[in-house]
């Protein structure tokens, strides 16, 4: 009980701007230090941006953090080119190009950006209401924020809350943060300002 209360206090202090918050820059703007590529799709740095691009195999591809992260608030910016079908996985593991975990969707208009999908499991857990799709600025820079605390996951797109859910399996998850390239080819997405805040 004391441990639970201490965590809740830390979370409260974390989001009220306390020094207990630890901010981590996940992408240094220079190279892929701290990340591992899975699959044959392309991940590279150009003009201080992280670029994800379909390769010749047109398969699934992932770029995952070497560190595991449990409770955190992740903020990043993305710009979709081509069809832009991608996503951000939390508490996930990758074996080859098979991922186990939960994806916050990054997709073209009408395809549930900000929703939560469980790969190789239950599928869609929650999709944003259709009217929230207007928050997506396709072809321009977007800010995605994901907060994961225990069994609760909430996502925001350009300041608008997209979904919030409580899920026991998510609460039990352990793993990395991973960016995805969907299969099918023709995908290109730019990323920048990938930062994470967590309780110390």
N, C-alpha and C positions, 0 to 999 in steps of 0.2 A: 504493500500500500504506500509506504514512504517513497519507494522508487517511482511509482506511478505519479504521485503528487509532485515529486521533484522534476519529472519530465514535463508535466503540464505547466509547471511554473517556468521552466526553461523555455518552453514553446511560447508562452505568453510574453516573456521578456524578449525573446528573439524577435517577435513581430511588433514590439513596441520600441525597437531601436536600441535595446540594451547591448552592452559590450559582450554579453554572453553569445551574441551572434557571431559566427565565423563565416566570412565570405571567401569563396574560393573561385578563382578564374580557371575554368576548365579548358578553354582554348586560348593559347598565347598569341595568336595572330601570326605566328612564324612557321610552325610545323605541327606535326601530329603527336608531339610528346604527351604522354599520359593516356593515349588512345591506342586501340588495336583494331585493325581492319579485318573484317570477316567477309569472305567471298571475293569475287573478281571484279566487282564494280569499282568505280574510280572515286577516290577521296584525296584531295590535294589542297594546298594553300596557294592563293593567288591574290595579290593586292590586299593582304591582311585579312582575306575572307576565306572561310572554309567552304570548299566546293564539293558537292556530291553529284555524281553524274553516272548515268548508265554506261556500262562497259559492253564489250562485244558479246558477252553471254546473255545480256538482258535479263539477268536473274535478280534474286534478292541480294542485297548487300547491307552490311552493318558496320558502323564505327562505334565501338564501345569503350567506355572509360576503363582503365586498368583497375581503378579503385571501385569498391562497392559503396553505395550510399543508401541509407535507410530513410531517415526523416530529414526533409529538406524543402526549400523553396528554390526552384530552378527557373531562371529567366534567360531567354535567348531571343534572337531576332532571326527571321528567315525571309527569303525572297524566292518565290517560285518562278522558274522558267520552264518552258515546255509544259508537260502536264503536272509536274510538281508533286506527284504522289509519294509521300514520305511519312515520317512519324518520329516520335520521341518515346523510347521505351524507358520504363522505370523498374527498378528491382528485378532486372532481367539477366539471363545468361544466354550465351550463343554457342552452339556447337556446329561448326561448319557454317551453314546458312540457316540452320533451324534455331529459332529463338523461342525461349520460354519466358513469359512475362506479360506485361501490360503496356500497350501502346496508346499514347495520346496522339490522335490522328492529325496529320498535316496533309492536306489534300486540295484538289481543285474545288471551285465553287460547287455546292450541292452534294459534297461527299463527306460531310460531318467533321470538319476540322474542329479540334477540341474535344471530340468524343473519345471514349475509352474502349479499346478492343483487346481481348485476351487471345493471343495467338496460340494455336494448337490446343485450344481449350473451349471455353464457352462462347467465343466470338464476341459480338458487341455486348458490352455491359451497359452502356448508356450512350445515347446520341444527343447532341444539342437540339433544342427546338428549331424547326426550319427557319423561323424568322431571325435567328441569331447568325445565320450564314452571312448576313450583310456585314458582319464585323470583319470578315476576311477581305484583305486588299490584294487581290491576285495580281501578280506582276510587280508589286511594290513591297517595301519592307513591312513586316508584321512583327509584333512582340507577343510571344507566347510565354505565359507563366504557369508553372505547375507546382502545386503545393501537396506534398505527401507527408502525412503525419499519422503513424500507426495504421489503422485500417481506413483512413479517410483520404480521398484524392479529390482535388479541386483544380480546374483549369480555367484560365482567362486568356482571351485573345483581344489584343489591343485595348485592354482595360475592361472588357466586358466578360463577366463570368459566363462560361459556356456550360459546364457541368460540375456537379459535386455528388459524390457517392461514398457510401461506407460499405466496405466489402471485406469479409473475414480472410479470404485468400490473399488479397493484396496485403493485408496486415501481416501475413505470414511470409511474404516474399522477401527474398534476399538476392542482391545482384547489382549490376551496373546500370548506368545511364547509357543508352545507345541510340544513335540516329540511324534511320533506315532509308534505303532506296527500295521501292517496290519493284517487283518484276515487271516485265513487259517492254522495257526499253524506252528511250526517248525522254528520260527524266533528268532534270537538272535543277538543283536547289542550292542557293547560297545561304550560309549561316555566319553569324557574328555575335559578339558580346554574350558569350555563353558563360553565365556565372551561377554559382550555387551558394545559398546561405543555409547553414545548419547549426543546431545547438552544439556547443562545445562539450 
